C-alpha cells in the first residue's frame, strides 16, 4: 500500500525516537511537511540529520509536552510555520512506572493532558482541513491489568477512552480521531532494548507471550499511523487499533 501525503501538514507531538521518530519520517517520506517536538535537543538534531540523509526535511521544536505553556507555545509556532494542520499525532509518553505520586504525575501530565491539550490547541486548524485526523498512541497495557506499570496502564486506558469521546464530539466537523495500542516494540535505546541488555529474564518472559515469537518494530506501528491518517481509513473513527503480534491474546 503506497501512501501519498503530498500537501499534508503534520505535527508529531513527541517524536525524537522510537515510534514517534518512525511516524515522523514516514509522513515526511510520503510527501508531508512535518513538525516534530521533543524535550531533548540532541535527539532532535539526530532526527534532522537522519531525515536529511534520506533527502527529507523535518521541522523541529524543543518542548516538554508535560508543560502546558511550553506545549501551547510550540504548537502555535508549528501551526504558523506549517500554515495549518491536517494530521496531529499525540505520541509522547512519560512512561510512569511506579505506583506513587511521581509515577502518576508524569503519566497524567505527558500522556493524558499532553494529548488533551494538544488536541484542543489544534482543533481550530484541523476544522479548516480537507482531511483532518488525530491519532493518539495508547498501549496494550490499557487493555488489561498492568502490575509492573500501574500509572502507565491506567492513563493509556484513559487516552483510549478519550479517543472515542473526542471522535464522537468532532464527527460533525468531519475530524477523524483514532488510536493505536502497540504491544512490546523494540528499537535502539527503547524500553525493550534496555530490557534485553539489562533484564533478560523479563525480556524473555515477555517475548514468550507474543504468538508471533518476536518483538514488534517502530516501523510497524508507523505504518498503521499512516494508514489511519490516509483516505484508505476514511470511514474509520473512534477506534484504537491493537498492533501487537497477538500479544494480548495470550
C-alpha positions, 0 to 999 in steps of 0.5 A: 500500500503506497501512501501519498501525503503530498500537501499534508501538514503534520505535527508529531507531538513527541517524536525524537525516537522510537515510534514517534521518530518512525511516524515522523519520517514516514509522513515526511517520506510520503510527501508531508511537511512535518513538525516534530517536538521533543524535550531533548535537543540532541535527539532532535538534531539526530532526527534532522540529520537522519531525515536529511540523509534520506533527502527529507526535511523535518521541522523541529521544536524543543518542548516538554509536552508535560508543560502546558505553556511550553506545549501551547507555545510550540504548537502555535509556532508549528501551526504558523510555520506549517500554515495549518494542520491536517494530521496531529499525532499525540505520541509522547509518553512519560512512561510512569512506572511506579505506583506513587505520586511521581509515577502518576504525575508524569503519566497524567501530565505527558500522556493524558493532558499532553494529548488533551491539550494538544488536541484542543490547541489544534482543533481550530486548524484541523476544522479548516482541513480537507482531511483532518485526523488525530491519532493518539498512541495508547498501549496494550497495557490499557487493555488489561491489568498492568502490575509492573506499570500501574500509572502507565496502564491506567492513563493509556486506558484513559487516552483510549477512552478519550479517543472515542469521546473526542471522535464522537464530539468532532464527527460533525466537523468531519475530524477523524480521531483514532488510536493505536495500542502497540504491544512490546516494540523494540528499537535502539535505546527503547524500553525493550532494548534496555530490557534485553541488555539489562533484564533478560529474564523479563525480556524473555518472559515477555517475548514468550507471550507474543504468538508471533515469537518476536518483538514488534518494530517502530516501523510497524506501528508507523505504518498503521499511523499512516494508514489511519491518517490516509483516505484508505481509513476514511470511514474509520473513527473512534477506534484504537487499533491493537498492533501487537503480534497477538500479544494480548491474546495470550 
